[in-house]
């Protein structure tokens, strides 16, 4: 029987997750150069449009439809046929369509996360086709494997709200994109400064706010597990932000606002797979370790000389990997991990994480190489110098008047 309370909570959670994608646009938009701010924000907003249509046409059906051999859903729900206002197979307390809407918001933000890796240099047309192909051939299968009745879920993989499905998948895709698209023209030769850290902090605040729906909403009910996930989300994020600026102060001599924001995102990422499976004290540990590990992963980028423009690999890839494995260590609610006597769970988490890494890197690379050989991935040198705002969209983010 549909519960009005649970349904109301899930509608609110869906709206909270939706606001994360514009928040991500602001977070990323503040970190690029002035001439690329609109183009960067535009990519996040385009994911809202592109993925929403895909989800209705075939995306939800392939991700969550009746299982076909553990690998993909059938097309029985294409066009949202048989997805209505009554309860569905994933919850008897909320309308099936509400669950579909909630999961749509996850599907939207995942490719949007990847855009930070190739910011300031990818053609708009290539970005659109990449988003369609990546969502179809990478996100939908992995989503089904873990959450839609597929083989990893049947194996017992724990992923409360998307550490494997969203963050490892997008973080590894970001590494592939950074390597294949290549470096920005001035990378390593000129300093590249953020244009508006105030905007970035606002974006981080919206992400932190929206993440309560992301994690607590994944309980798919207004119950104690949702409350646990809600609380764990906050304290892990706080611990990670403090951890990041602590190590930043030690290494660089200063604690920065960008460091606090980056640490907060790292904590949000790391607690995502564990949010409803661990108690509060382990959540603090998961967050604190995430802040340190992700900070040093970002520093390692400088040594490895790849141009992940906005640190998607270090924050989402490494943070998601740590969170997925930490779930196998600390889980004690709705499952048990290594520290509670179940070493097998850690092995399952390693299998799921490794699968996500290999699958995402291989498929993303195939898609990018195909686009590179056909329509091309990058803007030309002149367009990159001019900036994507003008060369791709004919706009400017900041108009400075020369008149009095």
HELIX and SHEET records of a PDB file:
HELIX    1   1 UNK A    4  UNK A   29  1                                  26    
HELIX    2   2 UNK A   34  UNK A   36  5                                   3    
HELIX    3   3 UNK A   37  UNK A   54  1                                  18    
HELIX    4   4 UNK A   55  UNK A   59  3                                   5    
HELIX    5   5 UNK A   60  UNK A   64  1                                   5    
HELIX    6   6 UNK A   78  UNK A   80  5                                   3    
HELIX    7   7 UNK A   96  UNK A  114  1                                  19    
HELIX    8   8 UNK A  124  UNK A  134  1                                  11    
HELIX    9   9 UNK A  135  UNK A  139  3                                   5    
HELIX   10  10 UNK A  140  UNK A  147  1                                   8    
HELIX   11  11 UNK A  151  UNK A  155  1                                   5    
HELIX   12  12 UNK A  163  UNK A  168  3                                   6    
HELIX   13  13 UNK A  169  UNK A  181  1                                  13    
HELIX   14  14 UNK A  197  UNK A  216  1                                  20    
HELIX   15  15 UNK A  217  UNK A  219  5                                   3    
HELIX   16  16 UNK A  224  UNK A  252  1                                  29    
HELIX   17  17 UNK A  257  UNK A  272  1                                  16    
HELIX   18  18 UNK A  280  UNK A  304  1                                  25    
HELIX   19  19 UNK A  312  UNK A  312  1                                   1    
HELIX   20  20 UNK A  313  UNK A  317  3                                   5    
HELIX   21  21 UNK A  318  UNK A  330  1                                  13    
HELIX   22  22 UNK A  338  UNK A  340  5                                   3    
HELIX   23  23 UNK A  343  UNK A  374  1                                  32    
HELIX   24  24 UNK A  381  UNK A  386  1                                   6    
HELIX   25  25 UNK A  388  UNK A  393  1                                   6    
SHEET    1   A 2 UNK A  67  UNK A  68  0                                        
SHEET    2   A 2 UNK A  72  UNK A  73 -1                                        
SHEET    1   B 2 UNK A  87  UNK A  88  0                                        
SHEET    2   B 2 UNK A  91  UNK A  95 -1                                        
END                                                                             
